[in-house]
Amino acid sequence: MRELKAKLFQDLSDAVVDMDEEKAVETSHQVIDEGIDAYEAIEKGLAHGMDRVGELFDQEEYFIPEVLICSDAMYAGVEVLKPHLKGDEQGEKKKVVIGVIEGDTHDIGKNLVKIMLETSGFDVFDLGRDIPPQQFVDKAKEVGAHIIGLSTLMTTTMDGMREVVRILEETNLREQFKVIVGGGPISQSFADKIGADGYAANAADAVRLARKLVS
């Protein structure tokens, strides 16, 4: 069973990288037929594939058109697996406001985190990319969010994350929201330095962290 599982997860990952929507759907159905955990298949198969796509994009082997077709393959697999996720409907969904901080337009990682959070039962409000710090705070207040998720791939925009925490502190809202940060140049020490509640190195870590913070 372990070998079959590993093979199916690899096939899902490859289907995403190879832009093969048909294979992603077919393999996802196999996962269900074999009684394998749907969330694990998303995390170790489809999301793993998208991580690889992100690396290919960074290396300039893939460009935006390829990335979009890869994400279509991933979404196709997710749609098959989604109805089989456990605990998706239990109780009120926890709300997350997520976005890429002002000055940065890289959103592949953020999009992956969004998908993983949604498939884990969170209600996600995606602000998009190049978002001013104040907008994160305003949206979190508006929807009654539990978590604010901030992403950047650029060192030049990291201060925007610090600004979100500063605004929350100045307006006496810091206790209301958990702040999590992630992206290429971000580290745990940076998260600690700006007073964030946590740092995630990848989409799977972001989900684990979010679950921990709201439990």
C-alpha positions as CSV (number, residue, x, y, z in Angstrom):
1,M,0.0,0.0,0.0
2,R,2.8,2.4,0.9
3,E,4.5,1.9,-2.5
4,L,1.2,2.4,-4.3
5,K,0.5,5.6,-2.3
6,A,4.0,6.9,-3.1
7,K,3.5,6.1,-6.8
8,L,0.1,7.8,-7.0
9,F,1.4,10.9,-5.2
10,Q,4.3,11.1,-7.7
11,D,1.9,10.7,-10.6
12,L,-0.2,13.6,-9.3
13,S,2.9,15.7,-8.9
14,D,4.1,14.8,-12.4
15,A,0.7,15.5,-13.9
16,V,0.8,19.0,-12.6
17,V,4.4,19.6,-13.8
18,D,3.6,18.0,-17.2
19,M,0.4,20.2,-17.5
20,D,-1.6,17.0,-17.9
21,E,-5.1,17.8,-16.7
22,E,-6.5,14.4,-17.8
23,K,-3.8,12.5,-15.8
24,A,-4.4,14.6,-12.8
25,V,-8.1,13.8,-12.8
26,E,-7.6,10.1,-13.6
27,T,-5.0,9.7,-10.8
28,S,-7.2,11.6,-8.3
29,H,-10.0,9.1,-9.0
30,Q,-7.5,6.3,-8.4
31,V,-6.6,7.9,-5.0
32,I,-10.3,7.8,-4.0
33,D,-10.8,4.3,-5.3
34,E,-7.9,3.1,-3.2
35,G,-9.2,4.8,-0.1
36,I,-6.2,7.0,0.3
37,D,-6.5,10.2,2.3
38,A,-7.6,13.1,0.0
39,Y,-5.9,15.8,1.9
40,E,-2.6,13.9,1.9
41,A,-2.9,13.4,-1.9
42,I,-3.4,17.2,-2.3
43,E,-0.5,18.0,0.0
44,K,2.0,15.4,-1.2
45,G,0.9,15.1,-4.8
46,L,-0.8,18.1,-6.4
47,A,0.7,20.8,-4.1
48,H,4.1,19.1,-4.4
49,G,3.8,19.4,-8.1
50,M,3.0,23.1,-7.9
51,D,6.0,23.6,-5.7
52,R,8.1,22.1,-8.5
53,V,6.4,24.4,-11.0
54,G,7.3,27.3,-8.8
55,E,11.0,26.3,-8.9
56,L,10.9,25.9,-12.7
57,F,9.4,29.4,-12.9
58,D,12.2,30.8,-10.7
59,Q,14.7,29.1,-12.9
60,E,13.0,30.7,-16.0
61,E,12.3,27.2,-17.5
62,Y,8.6,27.9,-17.2
63,F,6.8,31.2,-17.7
64,I,3.4,32.5,-16.8
65,P,1.5,30.6,-19.6
66,E,3.0,27.3,-18.5
67,V,2.3,28.0,-14.8
68,L,-1.3,28.8,-15.5
69,I,-1.8,25.5,-17.4
70,C,0.0,23.6,-14.6
71,S,-2.4,25.2,-12.0
72,D,-5.4,24.2,-14.2
73,A,-4.1,20.6,-13.9
74,M,-3.8,21.0,-10.1
75,Y,-7.3,22.5,-9.8
76,A,-8.8,19.7,-11.8
77,G,-7.3,17.2,-9.4
78,V,-8.4,19.2,-6.4
79,E,-12.0,19.3,-7.7
80,V,-12.0,15.5,-7.7
81,L,-10.5,15.2,-4.2
82,K,-12.3,18.1,-2.5
83,P,-15.6,16.2,-1.8
84,H,-13.7,13.5,0.0
85,L,-11.8,15.8,2.5
86,K,-12.6,14.9,6.1
87,G,-13.8,17.5,8.6
88,D,-14.5,20.1,5.9
89,E,-18.0,20.9,7.1
90,Q,-17.5,20.7,10.9
91,G,-18.5,23.8,12.7
92,E,-18.0,27.4,11.6
93,K,-15.2,27.9,9.1
94,K,-12.2,30.0,10.3
95,K,-11.5,33.0,8.2
96,V,-8.2,34.0,6.6
97,V,-7.4,37.2,4.8
98,I,-4.5,36.6,2.5
99,G,-2.5,38.6,0.0
100,V,0.9,39.6,-1.4
101,I,2.3,42.8,0.2
102,E,2.5,46.1,-1.6
103,G,5.3,46.4,-4.2
104,D,5.3,42.6,-5.1
105,T,3.3,40.9,-7.9
106,H,4.6,37.3,-7.4
107,D,1.6,35.3,-6.3
108,I,2.2,31.6,-7.3
109,G,3.1,30.7,-3.7
110,K,0.2,32.8,-2.3
111,N,-2.2,31.1,-4.7
112,L,-1.0,27.7,-3.6
113,V,-1.5,28.6,0.1
114,K,-5.0,29.8,-0.7
115,I,-5.9,26.5,-2.3
116,M,-4.5,24.4,0.5
117,L,-6.3,26.5,3.1
118,E,-9.6,26.2,1.3
119,T,-9.2,22.5,0.9
120,S,-8.5,22.3,4.6
121,G,-11.8,23.9,5.4
122,F,-10.8,27.6,5.9
123,D,-12.8,30.5,4.5
124,V,-10.2,32.4,2.5
125,F,-10.5,36.1,1.4
126,D,-7.8,36.6,-1.2
127,L,-6.9,40.3,-1.7
128,G,-4.5,39.4,-4.6
129,R,-1.1,41.0,-5.0
130,D,0.5,44.4,-4.5
131,I,-1.7,45.1,-1.5
132,P,-1.1,48.1,0.8
133,P,-0.8,47.2,4.6
134,Q,-3.9,49.1,5.6
135,Q,-6.0,47.1,3.2
136,F,-5.2,43.8,5.0
137,V,-6.3,45.3,8.3
138,D,-9.5,46.8,6.9
139,K,-10.5,43.5,5.2
140,A,-9.7,41.5,8.4
141,K,-12.0,43.8,10.4
142,E,-14.7,43.7,7.8
143,V,-15.0,39.9,7.6
144,G,-14.1,39.1,11.2
145,A,-11.0,37.2,10.2
146,H,-9.0,34.9,12.5
147,I,-5.8,35.1,10.6
148,I,-4.0,37.6,8.3
149,G,-1.6,35.9,5.9
150,L,1.1,38.0,4.3
151,S,3.4,36.9,1.4
152,T,6.3,38.4,-0.5
153,L,9.2,37.1,-2.6
154,M,11.1,40.4,-2.5
155,T,13.4,41.7,0.2
156,T,12.4,45.3,-0.8
157,T,8.8,44.8,0.3
158,M,9.4,43.0,3.6
159,D,8.9,46.2,5.6
160,G,5.2,46.2,4.5
161,M,4.7,43.1,6.6
162,R,6.1,44.9,9.6
163,E,3.7,47.8,8.8
164,V,0.7,45.5,9.0
165,V,1.7,44.5,12.6
166,R,2.4,48.1,13.5
167,I,-1.1,49.2,12.3
168,L,-2.7,46.5,14.3
169,E,-0.8,47.5,17.4
170,E,-1.5,51.2,17.0
171,T,-5.2,50.6,16.6
172,N,-5.4,48.2,19.5
173,L,-6.4,45.3,17.2
174,R,-3.3,43.2,17.6
175,E,-5.0,40.7,19.9
176,Q,-7.9,40.1,17.5
177,F,-5.9,38.7,14.6
178,K,-3.1,36.1,14.2
179,V,-0.5,37.3,11.6
180,I,1.4,34.7,9.6
181,V,4.1,35.4,7.0
182,G,5.8,33.5,4.2
183,G,7.8,33.8,1.0
184,G,11.3,33.4,-0.4
185,P,13.3,35.9,1.7
186,I,11.2,35.4,4.9
187,S,12.4,33.4,7.9
188,Q,11.3,32.5,11.4
189,S,13.7,35.1,12.8
190,F,12.2,37.8,10.6
191,A,8.7,36.8,11.8
192,D,9.9,37.0,15.4
193,K,11.5,40.4,14.8
194,I,8.3,42.0,13.4
195,G,6.1,40.4,16.0
196,A,4.2,38.0,13.7
197,D,2.5,34.9,15.2
198,G,4.2,32.5,12.8
199,Y,6.2,31.7,9.7
200,A,5.5,29.1,7.1
201,A,8.1,27.9,4.6
202,N,5.6,26.4,2.2
203,A,1.9,25.8,1.6
204,A,1.6,22.7,3.7
205,D,3.4,24.4,6.6
206,A,1.0,27.3,6.3
207,V,-2.0,25.1,6.7
208,R,-0.5,23.3,9.7
209,L,0.4,26.7,11.3
210,A,-3.1,28.1,10.6
211,R,-4.7,25.1,12.2
212,K,-2.5,25.3,15.2
213,L,-3.2,29.1,15.7
214,V,-7.0,28.7,15.6
215,S,-7.3,25.4,17.5
